[in-house]
Amino acid sequence: MEHLVVTLETARRLRAAGFDQHTAWAWRQDHPSGENGFHLRPSADDPGSADSAGSAGSADSAGSADSAGSADSAGSASDGELHRDGECFAAPTADELAAQMPDEGFALLRLPRTPTPRYRANSYSRSSEAETMAEALAGLYLRQHQHAAPEPV
């Protein structure tokens, strides 16, 4: 499943840029101390999340938890919303990202003849290229919303 959603780092950047946090999947920190890293889990917004919670993959957060996390709010989200205090980040799929793109002047291409799969998302004068559709679309979304969250240096 991890290749169908954005990475944890991209999910963090999307949230900082104001991307909607109501997605089918989320990067969730299961332990308040952050010692177990982040894991990809169905979010509370996904009606089938109770049935598929055990089948999600995991990824380490490079050994550090977001310092904004709170031990008091660990656990599952309530009322169908993701936690907003740092231990949970929406992990949108390519479809969820494409829904946020403009209706006109937008294209997603699979680049031919590359050693590994590459995708390019274009919208007028902006473009983004990555190894997955979700990452290419996320890059384009971030470029379109640069004023909200500049890329880290």
Buried (B, 14 or more C-beta within 10 A) or exposed (E): BBEBBBBBBBBBBBBBBEBBBBBBBBBBBBEBEBEEBBBBBBBBBBEEBEEBEEEBEBBEBEEEBBEEBEEEBBEBBEEEEBBEEBBBBBBBBBEBBBEBBEEEEBEBBEEEEEEEEBBBBBBEEBBBBBEBBBBBBBBBBBBBBEEEBEEEE
